[in-house]
Amino acid sequence: IDTLGTWLKDPENYNEEKAFELSLSCLTDDPGAQVVVRELLGYFYTPYSISNTWQQRLEQTRRYLTNDPHADNPVDTFKTVRSTLRLDENIQTLYPCWLDFYPFVRTLLGDLDYLISALEKKAKGSSLNECLPPRDARWSTPLNDLIIKLKTD
């Protein structure tokens, strides 16, 4: 709602990333909790897009899984995000809205577990099909979109 207000004030100069960052302060002024919100809402940015940070991460993942020689394994980044989402102090800070976030947190944690497993298998030399076991086709997340793209290319 805060980002909508920013757009309404000046639609010509609206910058969605900047508005998103400014809106974090509406939820909390705690920097650690803002990281959690940034990760969570960046992944579920809109029904049709993800934040630039998540786009870059998933693109790096795609490149790594498809044997791009210039792509590093992003597994440590995803492990850090997973740990951050599980920190008790961040959950306590965000408690007033945590119940609203929780279904999205669980979904993102599930995607991170799947992604970390896939990247670790790839690092051990597994094929793309071995790295990406089947998932429920109704599972609609940015990661699932990446998996579908990888399996159809």
C-alpha positions in Angstrom: 0.0 0.0 0.0 2.9 2.3 0.8 4.4 1.8 -2.7 1.0 2.6 -4.2 1.0 5.9 -2.3 4.5 6.7 -3.7 3.2 6.0 -7.2 0.1 8.1 -6.7 2.2 11.1 -5.5 4.4 11.1 -8.7 3.6 8.4 -11.3 5.9 10.0 -13.9 9.0 9.5 -11.7 8.0 6.3 -9.9 10.8 3.9 -9.3 9.5 0.6 -8.0 12.8 -0.5 -6.4 13.2 2.8 -4.6 9.6 2.7 -3.4 10.0 -0.9 -2.2 13.0 0.1 -0.2 11.3 3.1 1.4 8.2 1.0 2.3 10.4 -1.4 4.4 10.5 1.3 7.1 6.7 1.1 7.4 7.0 -2.5 8.7 10.1 -2.2 10.8 13.1 0.0 11.4 15.3 -3.0 12.4 17.9 -3.6 9.7 17.9 -7.4 10.3 14.2 -7.6 10.0 14.3 -5.5 6.9 16.6 -8.0 5.3 14.0 -10.7 5.9 11.2 -8.6 4.4 13.4 -7.6 1.4 14.2 -11.3 0.7 10.7 -12.5 1.2 8.9 -9.7 -0.7 11.6 -9.6 -3.3 10.9 -13.2 -4.2 7.1 -12.6 -4.2 7.5 -9.1 -5.7 4.4 -9.2 -7.9 2.3 -12.0 -9.3 4.4 -11.8 -12.5 7.9 -10.7 -11.4 10.6 -10.8 -8.8 13.0 -8.2 -7.6 16.2 -7.5 -9.5 18.2 -9.2 -6.8 16.2 -12.4 -7.2 16.4 -12.2 -11.0 20.1 -12.0 -10.8 20.3 -14.9 -8.4 18.1 -17.2 -10.4 19.9 -16.3 -13.6 23.2 -17.2 -11.9 21.6 -20.5 -10.9 20.5 -21.2 -14.4 23.9 -20.5 -15.8 25.6 -22.7 -13.1 23.2 -25.6 -13.7 23.7 -25.4 -17.4 27.5 -25.6 -17.1 28.3 -22.0 -18.0 32.1 -21.9 -17.3 31.8 -18.3 -16.0 29.1 -19.0 -13.4 30.0 -19.6 -9.8 27.9 -21.8 -7.6 25.4 -19.6 -5.7 24.7 -22.1 -3.0 26.2 -20.1 -0.2 24.0 -17.1 -1.0 20.9 -19.3 -0.7 22.1 -20.8 2.5 22.5 -17.3 3.9 19.0 -16.3 2.9 17.6 -19.5 4.4 19.4 -18.9 7.7 18.2 -15.3 7.8 14.6 -16.3 7.4 15.0 -18.6 10.3 16.6 -16.2 12.8 14.4 -16.0 15.9 15.2 -12.3 16.6 13.9 -11.4 13.1 10.7 -13.4 13.7 10.2 -11.6 17.0 10.8 -8.2 15.5 8.3 -8.9 12.7 5.8 -10.6 15.0 2.9 -8.2 14.2 2.9 -9.2 10.5 4.7 -12.6 10.8 1.4 -14.6 10.6 0.6 -12.9 7.3 4.1 -13.6 6.0 4.3 -17.2 7.3 2.8 -19.0 4.3 5.2 -17.1 2.0 8.1 -17.8 4.3 7.4 -21.6 4.2 7.1 -21.5 0.5 10.4 -19.7 0.1 12.1 -22.0 2.6 10.9 -25.0 0.6 12.2 -23.5 -2.6 15.5 -22.7 -1.0 15.9 -26.3 0.3 15.2 -27.6 -3.2 17.6 -25.2 -4.8 20.4 -25.8 -2.3 20.0 -29.6 -2.8 20.1 -29.1 -6.6 23.2 -26.9 -6.5 25.0 -29.3 -4.2 24.2 -32.3 -6.5 25.5 -30.3 -9.5 28.7 -29.5 -7.6 29.2 -33.3 -7.2 28.8 -33.8 -10.9 25.2 -34.9 -11.2 23.3 -34.3 -14.4 20.7 -31.6 -14.8 17.9 -34.2 -14.6 19.4 -35.7 -11.4 19.7 -32.2 -9.9 16.1 -31.3 -10.6 13.7 -34.0 -9.4 10.0 -33.6 -10.4 7.9 -31.2 -8.4 4.1 -30.8 -8.3 3.2 -28.9 -11.5 0.7 -26.7 -9.5 3.7 -25.3 -7.5 3.9 -21.9 -9.0 6.9 -20.0 -7.7 9.8 -18.2 -9.5 12.0 -21.3 -8.9 9.4 -23.6 -10.5 9.4 -21.3 -13.5 13.2 -21.6 -13.7 12.9 -25.4 -13.5 10.4 -25.6 -16.3 12.6 -23.4 -18.5 15.6 -25.5 -17.8 13.8 -28.7 -18.6 12.3 -27.4 -21.8 15.5 -25.7 -23.2 
